[in-house]
Amino acid sequence: MNVALWVVAGLLAAVYLVAGTGKLIMPKERLVAIGANARWAEDFSPGAIKTIAALELLAAVGLILPAVLDIAPVLVPFAALGLVVLMAGAVITRVRRHELTFMAGDLVYLALAVFVVWGRFGIEPFT
């Protein structure tokens, strides 16, 4: 189970590191122009998008570094919990915008984050 939790945490960290960096460096107009999957950004201010990006980057770092460096590894499930909250917001935004096709990906990431929370708080904690 520990290996599965590491793999899922690593996958989530990689995804959110790339996604967060992209949102952080791209202007809102370019983000919206990327494609239908990023149209959610129309509903948010540039500052809110940068905040979401910063939270994604913090979660990506928090999923890996505390455990690898053995400095406060209890932060790993809290970082995953933060992703659960972010992805719940993403799902709500998709429902509100009637983007049910794109919501499927958000639900997958939500489920993976819930798995890490469940595993690191319950079955395989670092402490």
C-alpha positions in Angstrom: 0.0 0.0 0.0 2.9 2.3 0.8 4.2 2.0 -2.8 0.8 2.7 -4.2 0.5 5.8 -2.1 3.9 7.0 -3.2 3.1 6.5 -6.8 -0.2 8.3 -6.6 1.3 11.2 -4.6 4.1 11.4 -7.2 1.6 11.4 -10.1 -0.5 14.1 -8.4 2.6 16.2 -7.6 3.8 16.0 -11.2 0.4 17.0 -12.6 -0.1 19.9 -10.2 3.5 21.1 -10.6 3.0 21.4 -14.4 -0.6 22.8 -14.1 0.2 25.2 -11.4 3.3 26.5 -13.2 1.3 27.0 -16.4 -1.4 28.9 -14.7 1.1 31.0 -12.8 3.0 32.2 -15.9 0.2 32.4 -18.4 -2.1 35.5 -18.6 -5.8 34.8 -18.2 -6.6 35.5 -21.8 -4.1 32.9 -23.1 -5.2 30.4 -20.6 -8.8 30.7 -21.8 -7.7 30.6 -25.4 -5.9 27.2 -24.9 -9.1 25.2 -25.3 -12.4 24.2 -24.0 -10.8 22.5 -21.0 -9.6 25.9 -19.7 -12.7 27.9 -20.2 -13.4 27.8 -16.5 -10.9 30.6 -16.2 -13.5 33.0 -17.7 -15.3 32.9 -14.3 -12.3 34.0 -12.3 -10.2 37.1 -11.9 -6.5 37.0 -12.8 -5.6 37.2 -9.1 -7.9 34.2 -8.3 -6.3 32.2 -11.1 -2.8 33.0 -9.7 -4.0 32.0 -6.2 -5.3 28.7 -7.5 -1.9 28.2 -9.3 0.0 28.9 -6.1 -2.1 26.5 -4.1 -1.6 23.8 -6.7 2.2 24.4 -6.5 2.2 24.3 -2.7 0.2 21.0 -2.8 2.6 19.5 -5.3 5.6 20.3 -3.1 3.7 19.3 0.0 2.9 15.8 -1.4 6.5 14.9 -1.8 9.1 17.0 0.0 8.0 16.6 3.7 8.2 12.8 3.4 11.4 12.7 1.3 13.2 15.1 3.6 11.6 13.6 6.7 10.7 17.0 7.9 7.1 17.1 9.2 5.9 14.2 7.0 2.4 14.7 8.6 2.1 17.6 6.1 1.6 15.1 3.2 -2.0 14.1 4.0 -2.8 17.8 4.7 -1.4 18.7 1.2 -3.6 16.0 -0.3 -6.5 17.3 1.7 -5.9 20.7 0.2 -6.1 19.2 -3.2 -9.4 17.5 -2.3 -10.8 21.0 -1.5 -9.4 22.5 -4.7 -10.7 19.6 -6.8 -14.1 19.8 -5.1 -14.2 23.4 -6.1 -13.2 22.4 -9.7 -16.1 19.9 -9.8 -18.5 22.5 -8.6 -17.3 25.0 -11.2 -17.7 22.4 -13.9 -21.2 21.5 -12.8 -22.2 25.2 -12.7 -20.8 25.7 -16.2 -22.4 22.5 -17.5 -19.0 21.1 -18.5 -19.7 17.5 -17.5 -17.3 16.0 -20.0 -14.3 17.8 -18.5 -15.6 17.1 -15.0 -14.6 13.5 -15.4 -10.9 14.3 -15.2 -11.5 16.5 -12.2 -13.3 13.6 -10.5 -10.3 11.3 -11.2 -7.9 13.7 -9.6 -10.3 14.2 -6.7 -10.5 10.4 -6.1 -6.7 10.1 -6.2 -6.3 12.9 -3.7 -8.9 11.3 -1.4 -6.9 8.0 -1.7 -3.7 9.7 -0.5 -5.6 11.4 2.4 -7.2 8.1 3.4 -4.0 6.2 3.1 -1.7 8.6 4.8 -4.1 9.5 7.6 -5.2 5.9 8.2 -3.6 2.9 6.7 0.1 3.9 6.1 0.9 7.1 8.0 4.5 8.2 8.1 4.6 8.5 11.9 
